[in-house]
Amino acid sequence: MHNFKKLKIWMESMVLVSESYKITRTFPEFEKFGLASQMNRSAISIPSNIAEGSSKSTNKHFKIYLENSLGSAFEWETQLIIAYQEGYLKEEQFTELEQKIKQLQKMISSFRSNLSN
């Protein structure tokens, strides 16, 4: 078992959750239950799966949750692209957040690969 609060991937994904809430607050009101809600749920899913997986008794089981976390990270990236295409984000915001999510995806993938079975 791992202490999820000490995992860099969990800490970085918690930062992303805050970023997601920050940007979605600026979306149009009609997106409140649409894209904004979906982005925040995807963002929350990333550290939540890391935390839940860390409680599993084997690394094999933990890897499944890391895979789910990675899937949510790719989902969030897609939603970020949609938000940018819809004009909800400035190019600078988009570029910064895209770099952050890509880095987080690499970190999760690397952590997952380095776990022993």
PEZIMO-V616184 format. One record per residue. RES is the residue in one letter. SS is DSSP state (hx for helix, st for strand, lp for the rest). OMEGA is omega in degrees with one decimal (none if undefined). D_LAST is the distance of its C-alpha to the last C-alpha in Angstrom with 2 decimals. Layout:
RES:SS:OMEGA:D_LAST / RES:SS:OMEGA:D_LAST
This chain:
M:lp:-177.7:12.65 / H:lp:172.6:14.09 / N:lp:-172.9:17.80 / F:hx:-178.0:18.13 / K:hx:179.1:21.69 / K:hx:-179.3:20.65 / L:lp:179.8:18.32 / K:hx:179.4:20.39 / I:hx:177.7:19.15 / W:hx:-179.8:20.46 / M:hx:-179.4:23.67 / E:hx:179.2:24.38 / S:hx:175.2:23.88 / M:hx:174.8:26.30 / V:hx:179.3:28.79 / L:hx:177.2:28.49 / V:hx:178.8:29.35 / S:hx:178.2:32.48 / E:hx:-179.4:33.36 / S:hx:178.2:33.06 / Y:hx:-179.2:35.40 / K:hx:-176.9:37.73 / I:hx:-176.6:38.23 / T:hx:175.0:38.39 / R:lp:-177.9:41.22 / T:lp:-179.7:43.29 / F:lp:176.7:42.82 / P:lp:-178.0:45.82 / E:hx:-177.7:46.42 / F:hx:177.8:45.97 / E:hx:-176.8:42.30 / K:lp:-178.9:41.62 / F:lp:178.9:40.19 / G:lp:-175.1:39.02 / L:hx:-178.9:37.17 / A:hx:179.7:37.20 / S:hx:-178.3:35.64 / Q:hx:178.7:32.98 / M:hx:-179.1:32.06 / N:hx:177.4:31.75 / R:hx:177.5:29.64 / S:hx:179.8:27.24 / A:hx:-179.9:27.16 / I:hx:-178.4:26.58 / S:hx:-177.0:23.68 / I:hx:179.7:21.69 / P:hx:179.7:21.46 / S:hx:178.3:21.61 / N:hx:176.8:18.37 / I:hx:-179.2:16.70 / A:hx:-179.2:18.36 / E:hx:-179.9:17.61 / G:hx:-178.7:13.89 / S:hx:-179.5:13.81 / S:lp:-176.4:15.20 / K:lp:-172.5:12.46 / S:lp:178.7:11.17 / T:lp:176.6:7.42 / N:hx:178.0:5.50 / K:hx:178.6:5.36 / H:hx:178.3:9.01 / F:hx:-178.8:9.59 / K:hx:178.6:8.88 / I:hx:179.4:11.63 / Y:hx:175.7:13.94 / L:hx:176.9:13.48 / E:hx:176.6:14.46 / N:hx:178.0:17.40 / S:hx:178.5:18.31 / L:hx:176.4:18.47 / G:hx:177.8:20.59 / S:hx:177.8:22.90 / A:hx:177.1:23.26 / F:hx:176.2:24.48 / E:hx:179.7:26.68 / W:hx:178.1:28.19 / E:hx:178.2:28.88 / T:hx:179.7:30.74 / Q:hx:175.2:32.74 / L:hx:178.5:33.56 / I:hx:178.1:34.98 / I:hx:179.8:37.01 / A:hx:178.5:38.37 / Y:hx:-180.0:39.44 / Q:hx:178.6:41.03 / E:lp:177.0:42.92 / G:lp:-179.8:44.28 / Y:lp:-178.7:42.69 / L:lp:171.8:41.28 / K:lp:-177.6:42.96 / E:hx:-179.8:41.55 / E:hx:177.9:40.70 / Q:hx:-178.6:38.69 / F:hx:-177.4:36.88 / T:hx:-179.9:36.05 / E:hx:-178.6:34.74 / L:hx:177.3:32.55 / E:hx:177.4:31.30 / Q:hx:180.0:30.21 / K:hx:-177.3:28.46 / I:hx:177.7:26.49 / K:hx:177.6:25.54 / Q:hx:179.0:24.34 / L:hx:177.0:22.30 / Q:hx:178.4:20.74 / K:hx:-179.2:19.80 / M:hx:179.9:18.39 / I:hx:-179.7:16.18 / S:hx:179.6:15.03 / S:hx:178.6:14.39 / F:hx:179.6:12.55 / R:hx:-179.3:10.24 / S:hx:-176.4:9.85 / N:hx:176.1:9.35 / L:lp:176.9:6.49 / S:lp:179.8:3.79 / N:lp:none:0.00
